[in-house]
Each structure stands twice: as C-alpha cells, then as structure tokens.
Amino acid sequence: MVVGRARGGVARAKSLTQEERNKIARRAAAARWQQELPQAVCGSPDRPIRIGEVEIQCYVLEDGTRVLSQAGFLEALGRHRKANVRKEGEEQLPAILQGKAIRPFIPDEVVEKSRPITFHTPSGSRASGYRAELLPLVCDIYLRANDAGALPHQQRPVARQAEILVRGLAHTGIIALVDEATGFQELRAKDALARILEAFVAKEIQAWVQTFPDDYYRHLFRLRGLDYPADSVRRPQYFGHLTNDFIYKRLAPGVLDELKKVTPRTEDGRPKHRYFQRLTSNLGYPKLREHLGSVVTLMKLSGDWKDFQAKLDRIHPRYDATLPMVIEFDDDDGKGL
C-alpha cells in the first residue's frame, strides 16, 4: 500500500506528460554524470602542447593527473582520431596498441596505464583522453617492435611517427610540457605554497615558552660590535628586523608573510604576540628550533658580521631572494635604525 509522500509522488508522476518525464530523467542522468566524472582544473583547446609540428590538446585533472586528448594522442601517432577501442582477450587496449604484432612488446604496466580517462574539461564539456606519460611509452613500444622487424606494413608509418616524436620529446619532459601549456605550473606552485603554510602556521596561538636562547642574543650583540647587557632584556629595536631575516625568511617559503598576516597588532603597530606562537606544534615550531640551533652555531663560528652573513647566506639562503643582500648598519650605536 502506497501512503504519505510516496502516494503524492506516484500521483505527480501520473500527471506528467511523457516529455516532462523524459526531461526529469535527463536532468537526473546529467547530475549523476557530473558527479561521477573527474574534473580538469587546467587546459584549453587554445593551449596545446607542441612536439615538433604536432599539436595535442592537454589537461590536468583535479588529482594532478596529466591527460592528453584521445583524438590528439591518436593523430600524433598517425592514426585516425576516431579509431575504435576494442577488447583483445580480457584487455581493453587503446586503438594505438591493438594488434597481435605489437602485443608482445607491451609491458603489463603499460596496459594498466593505457585505460582511457573520461573527464570534464574546465569549460564543462565531456572529453576522453590518455595519461600523458603513456605517449613516450607507446613510442618506445613501436620503435622496439620495428627494430625487431615485427611490425606489419600497415603499422610501420606509426613507428616512423613515433621516431619523430621521440626526437622532440624526452620521457621526463611530457609532464613539464603539459603543465606549461595548461598553466598548471602556476596553480601547482600556489597549491604547494598553501600546503607549506598550512603545515607551518597554526590557526590558534600557542602557549609562550622561551624559544630564542640567550646565546642567540649574546652572539648577535657580539657580531654587531655591541656590549651584551646581561642584567637587562632590552635590545635594539632593529634586532626584530634581523630576526625576521635570519629566522623566519629562511624557515620556509611565505611563512614570514603569513605570520604577519595572522598576527594581530596593537594600536602602535607592534605584534600582540611573538611570531613563534603561531607556528604549528608538530612541524613549524620544531623546524624553528632546529633552524635556530643551526643559526646560533653559525654565529659562534663567525669572527665578524660579514663573515656571519656570508655563512648564513650560503647555508640558509632566503626563500624570497635569489641573490644575497648585505644588510649594513654603519656607525651602529646600539639604538637601531
């Protein structure tokens, strides 16, 4: 017996025309289709990779998989873009790897990688392709089969095309080509930086504990040519700038900028708490202590300020600079800038 909301659903279904029911079914199928297929985050038909005179559309999926369009893949090797994929025994091989002559030269790992991938392009359309790293592997297979004299006449043009592709394509170069063509290299860099900051910078303020050892300041005073005030915790204001440079700029990419961003300020612009209190306890803070120990060791091994800077730039270069920049403070009286 149909009751309640189910009865209402049945009644509504009976009141719909066949065209309306078909429309609802198409929407439901489209929703399932959208959910099941992976999404490309980079790639466009206007930005193909170029290998010699060959152009192939390429994409990067949300899980980082680099994909070459199926049509472009086949055409690059001299096959028709709509060549059919058929099962050979229990395997479903792409058209470019079908044929008894070529099968003995196909390793099992290539069979696994050769399965086509259906996905959504960034524009929302549906597309099919192969993993980018499959292209040089297929080229190798044809070249080895050709060298062995195993290819029938109709497959020899594929071997000639494979040789042309190999000349312009190194095995390790296909990923870089796809990333450059799709623009994923920029997205990858941003994502990598975001992961670093997430690992290093905590969302909550950590409890204060003494982190910078007395030796750090004692040798900083010595290298700056200043007397160390053993009975006072006051230090020149510019020591904060030096610490940012020696420690936080060299700890990990973008960490200092992120710490400045998440640390609240007082009315006069001073940080309300120490930067190290915003480092994660499992990675950021331990890395800080490790880095501090190394910097203090370099201080102890340095005879003067320039000697220390040279050692520091060589052992721990800044993440935000490619060339070392010497910080000079002439006629230092200990009062800072």
C-alpha positions as CSV (number, residue, x, y, z in Angstrom):
1,M,0.0,0.0,0.0
2,V,1.4,3.4,-1.0
3,V,1.0,6.1,1.7
4,G,2.1,9.6,2.5
5,R,4.7,11.3,0.4
6,A,5.2,8.2,-1.8
7,R,1.5,8.4,-2.8
8,G,2.0,12.1,-3.7
9,G,5.0,11.1,-5.8
10,V,3.0,8.5,-7.7
11,A,0.2,10.9,-8.3
12,R,2.6,13.6,-9.6
13,A,4.3,11.1,-11.9
14,K,0.9,10.1,-13.4
15,S,0.1,13.7,-14.0
16,L,3.3,14.4,-16.0
17,T,3.4,14.0,-19.8
18,Q,5.9,11.7,-21.4
19,E,8.0,14.7,-22.5
20,E,8.1,16.0,-18.9
21,R,9.2,12.7,-17.5
22,N,11.9,12.4,-20.1
23,K,13.2,15.9,-19.2
24,I,13.3,14.9,-15.5
25,A,15.2,11.7,-16.3
26,R,17.7,13.6,-18.5
27,R,18.4,16.1,-15.6
28,A,18.9,13.2,-13.2
29,A,21.3,11.5,-15.6
30,A,23.2,14.7,-16.2
31,A,23.5,15.2,-12.4
32,R,24.9,11.7,-12.0
33,W,27.2,12.3,-14.9
34,Q,28.6,15.5,-13.4
35,Q,29.3,13.8,-10.1
36,E,31.0,10.7,-11.4
37,L,33.5,12.1,-13.9
38,P,36.8,13.8,-12.7
39,Q,37.2,17.5,-13.4
40,A,40.0,19.1,-15.3
41,V,41.3,22.2,-13.5
42,C,43.6,23.4,-16.3
43,G,43.7,23.1,-20.0
44,S,42.1,24.6,-23.1
45,P,41.9,23.7,-26.8
46,D,43.7,27.0,-27.5
47,R,46.8,25.9,-25.5
48,P,48.0,22.6,-26.9
49,I,51.4,21.1,-26.3
50,R,53.7,21.2,-29.3
51,I,56.2,18.5,-30.2
52,G,57.8,19.5,-33.4
53,E,54.9,20.1,-35.8
54,V,52.5,18.0,-33.7
55,E,49.9,19.7,-31.5
56,I,48.0,17.8,-28.8
57,Q,45.2,19.2,-26.5
58,C,46.1,18.5,-22.9
59,Y,44.5,18.9,-19.5
60,V,45.4,18.5,-15.8
61,L,42.7,16.8,-13.6
62,E,41.9,17.8,-10.0
63,D,44.0,14.9,-8.7
64,G,47.1,16.1,-10.7
65,T,46.7,13.5,-13.5
66,R,48.0,15.0,-16.8
67,V,45.9,13.9,-19.7
68,L,46.3,14.1,-23.5
69,S,43.1,14.2,-25.5
70,Q,42.3,10.9,-27.2
71,A,41.9,12.4,-30.6
72,G,45.2,14.3,-30.4
73,F,47.0,11.3,-29.0
74,L,46.0,9.1,-31.9
75,E,46.6,11.7,-34.6
76,A,50.1,12.4,-33.2
77,L,51.0,8.8,-34.0
78,G,49.4,8.8,-37.4
79,R,46.1,7.1,-36.5
80,H,42.6,8.4,-37.1
81,R,41.2,10.4,-34.3
82,K,38.1,8.2,-34.0
83,A,39.9,4.8,-34.1
84,N,37.8,2.4,-32.1
85,V,38.9,0.8,-28.8
86,R,38.1,-2.9,-28.7
87,K,38.8,-5.7,-26.2
88,E,41.6,-8.1,-27.0
89,G,41.0,-11.2,-24.8
90,E,40.4,-9.8,-21.3
91,E,42.1,-6.5,-22.0
92,Q,40.7,-3.2,-23.3
93,L,43.6,-1.6,-25.2
94,P,43.5,1.8,-27.0
95,A,43.5,1.6,-30.7
96,I,47.1,2.5,-31.0
97,L,48.2,-0.6,-29.1
98,Q,45.9,-3.1,-30.8
99,G,47.2,-5.8,-33.0
100,K,48.9,-9.2,-32.5
101,A,52.2,-8.0,-33.8
102,I,52.6,-5.2,-31.2
103,R,51.2,-7.2,-28.2
104,P,54.5,-9.0,-27.2
105,F,56.2,-5.6,-26.8
106,I,53.7,-4.1,-24.4
107,P,54.6,-4.4,-20.7
108,D,51.9,-5.1,-18.2
109,E,52.4,-1.7,-16.5
110,V,51.7,0.0,-19.9
111,V,48.4,-2.0,-20.2
112,E,47.4,-0.6,-16.8
113,K,48.2,3.0,-17.8
114,S,46.6,2.7,-21.2
115,R,43.0,2.8,-20.0
116,P,41.2,5.8,-21.3
117,I,40.0,8.5,-18.9
118,T,36.7,10.3,-19.4
119,F,36.5,13.7,-17.7
120,H,35.0,17.2,-17.7
121,T,37.1,20.0,-19.3
122,P,37.3,23.3,-17.4
123,S,34.5,24.6,-19.7
124,G,32.2,21.8,-18.6
125,S,32.2,19.7,-21.7
126,R,32.9,15.9,-21.7
127,A,36.2,14.7,-23.1
128,S,38.3,11.5,-23.2
129,G,42.0,11.1,-23.1
130,Y,45.0,9.1,-22.0
131,R,47.6,9.7,-19.3
132,A,50.3,12.0,-20.7
133,E,53.2,9.7,-19.7
134,L,51.7,7.0,-22.0
135,L,52.8,8.8,-25.1
136,P,56.6,8.2,-24.8
137,L,55.9,4.6,-23.6
138,V,53.9,3.9,-26.8
139,C,56.6,5.4,-28.9
140,D,59.2,3.1,-27.3
141,I,57.0,0.1,-27.9
142,Y,56.7,0.8,-31.6
143,L,60.4,1.6,-32.0
144,R,61.3,-1.7,-30.3
145,A,58.9,-3.7,-32.4
146,N,60.1,-2.0,-35.6
147,D,63.8,-2.7,-34.7
148,A,62.8,-6.4,-34.2
149,G,61.2,-6.5,-37.6
150,A,57.8,-7.5,-36.1
151,L,55.6,-4.7,-37.5
152,P,53.4,-5.4,-40.5
153,H,53.4,-3.0,-43.3
154,Q,50.3,-1.0,-42.2
155,Q,51.9,-0.3,-38.7
156,R,55.3,0.9,-39.9
157,P,54.1,4.5,-40.5
158,V,53.2,4.6,-36.8
159,A,56.8,3.6,-36.0
160,R,58.1,6.4,-38.2
161,Q,55.9,8.9,-36.5
162,A,57.0,7.6,-33.1
163,E,60.6,8.2,-34.0
164,I,59.7,11.8,-35.0
165,L,58.0,12.3,-31.6
166,V,60.9,10.8,-29.6
167,R,63.3,13.2,-31.2
168,G,61.3,16.1,-29.7
169,L,60.2,14.5,-26.5
170,A,62.1,13.2,-23.5
171,H,60.4,10.8,-21.1
172,T,60.7,13.3,-18.3
173,G,59.6,16.2,-20.4
174,I,56.0,15.4,-21.1
175,I,54.7,16.5,-17.6
176,A,56.5,19.8,-17.9
177,L,55.1,20.4,-21.4
178,V,51.6,19.7,-20.2
179,D,52.0,21.9,-17.1
180,E,53.3,24.8,-19.2
181,A,50.6,24.5,-21.9
182,T,47.8,24.3,-19.4
183,G,49.1,26.8,-16.9
184,F,49.0,24.2,-14.2
185,Q,52.6,25.1,-13.1
186,E,51.3,28.3,-11.7
187,L,48.4,26.6,-9.9
188,R,50.7,23.9,-8.7
189,A,53.1,26.5,-7.2
190,K,50.2,28.2,-5.4
191,D,48.9,24.9,-4.1
192,A,52.3,23.8,-2.9
193,L,52.8,27.1,-1.0
194,A,49.3,26.8,0.6
195,R,50.3,23.3,1.8
196,I,53.5,24.6,3.3
197,L,51.8,27.5,5.1
198,E,49.1,25.1,6.4
199,A,51.7,22.8,7.8
200,F,53.8,25.6,9.4
201,V,51.3,28.2,10.6
202,A,48.8,27.3,13.3
203,K,45.3,28.7,13.4
204,E,45.5,29.2,17.2
205,I,48.0,30.9,19.4
206,Q,50.4,28.5,21.2
207,A,51.4,29.0,24.8
208,W,54.5,31.1,25.2
209,V,57.7,29.3,26.1
210,Q,61.3,30.6,25.9
211,T,62.3,29.8,22.4
212,F,65.3,32.0,21.5
213,P,68.3,31.0,23.6
214,D,70.4,33.6,25.4
215,D,73.3,32.5,23.1
216,Y,71.4,33.9,20.1
217,Y,71.3,37.4,21.5
218,R,74.7,37.2,23.1
219,H,76.4,36.4,19.8
220,L,74.1,38.9,17.9
221,F,75.4,41.7,20.2
222,R,79.0,40.5,19.7
223,L,78.7,40.3,15.9
224,R,77.1,43.8,15.8
225,G,80.0,45.1,18.0
226,L,77.8,45.9,20.9
227,D,78.1,45.2,24.7
228,Y,75.8,42.4,25.9
229,P,73.6,43.7,28.7
230,A,73.5,40.7,31.0
231,D,71.3,42.4,33.5
232,S,68.6,43.7,31.0
233,V,66.3,42.1,28.5
234,R,66.2,45.3,26.4
235,R,67.5,45.0,22.9
236,P,67.8,47.4,19.9
237,Q,64.6,47.6,18.1
238,Y,66.1,46.7,14.8
239,F,67.1,43.2,16.2
240,G,63.5,42.3,15.3
241,H,64.2,43.0,11.6
242,L,67.4,41.0,11.8
243,T,65.5,38.1,13.4
244,N,62.9,38.2,10.6
245,D,65.7,37.9,8.1
246,F,67.8,35.3,9.8
247,I,65.0,33.1,11.0
248,Y,61.5,33.5,9.5
249,K,62.5,34.4,5.9
250,R,64.7,31.3,5.8
251,L,62.4,28.9,7.6
252,A,60.1,28.0,4.7
253,P,58.6,29.9,1.7
254,G,56.0,32.5,2.6
255,V,56.0,31.8,6.3
256,L,57.0,35.3,7.4
257,D,54.3,37.0,5.3
258,E,51.7,34.6,6.6
259,L,52.8,35.1,10.2
260,K,52.5,38.9,9.7
261,K,49.0,38.4,8.2
262,V,47.6,36.3,11.1
263,T,49.3,38.1,14.0
264,P,47.1,40.9,15.4
265,R,48.7,44.3,16.1
266,T,48.5,46.8,18.9
267,E,47.5,50.5,18.2
268,D,51.1,51.4,17.7
269,G,51.6,48.7,15.2
270,R,53.5,46.1,17.3
271,P,52.6,42.4,17.1
272,K,50.5,41.4,20.1
273,H,52.4,38.1,20.5
274,R,55.6,36.5,19.2
275,Y,55.6,35.0,15.7
276,F,56.7,31.6,17.0
277,Q,53.5,31.3,19.0
278,R,51.6,31.0,15.7
279,L,53.7,28.1,14.4
280,T,52.3,24.6,14.4
281,S,53.4,22.4,17.3
282,N,54.0,19.3,15.1
283,L,56.1,20.9,12.3
284,G,56.5,24.7,12.4
285,Y,57.8,25.1,15.9
286,P,60.2,22.0,15.8
287,K,61.6,23.4,12.5
288,L,62.1,26.8,14.1
289,R,64.1,25.3,17.0
290,E,66.2,23.2,14.5
291,H,66.9,26.3,12.4
292,L,67.7,28.4,15.4
293,G,70.3,25.9,16.6
294,S,71.9,26.0,13.2
295,V,72.0,29.8,13.1
296,V,73.5,30.0,16.6
297,T,76.2,27.6,15.6
298,L,77.0,29.7,12.5
299,M,77.2,32.8,14.9
300,K,79.7,31.0,17.1
301,L,81.8,30.1,14.1
302,S,81.8,33.6,12.7
303,G,84.5,36.2,13.5
304,D,82.6,39.3,12.5
305,W,79.3,40.5,10.9
306,K,80.3,40.0,7.3
307,D,81.7,36.5,8.0
308,F,78.4,35.5,9.6
309,Q,76.2,36.9,6.8
310,A,78.3,35.0,4.2
311,K,78.0,31.8,6.1
312,L,74.2,32.3,6.7
313,D,73.5,33.1,3.0
314,R,75.4,30.0,1.9
315,I,73.9,27.6,4.4
316,H,70.4,29.0,4.8
317,P,69.6,31.3,1.8
318,R,66.4,33.3,1.9
319,Y,63.3,31.8,0.3
320,D,62.2,35.2,-1.1
321,A,65.5,36.2,-2.8
322,T,67.9,34.7,-5.3
323,L,70.9,36.8,-4.5
324,P,72.3,37.6,-1.1
325,M,71.7,41.1,0.1
326,V,74.1,42.5,2.6
327,I,72.5,44.5,5.4
328,E,74.9,47.2,6.6
329,F,74.4,49.4,9.7
330,D,77.2,52.0,9.7
331,D,78.2,53.7,12.9
332,D,76.0,51.5,15.0
333,D,75.4,52.9,18.5
334,G,73.1,50.1,19.5
335,K,69.9,52.2,19.2
336,G,69.0,50.7,15.8
337,L,67.6,52.3,12.7
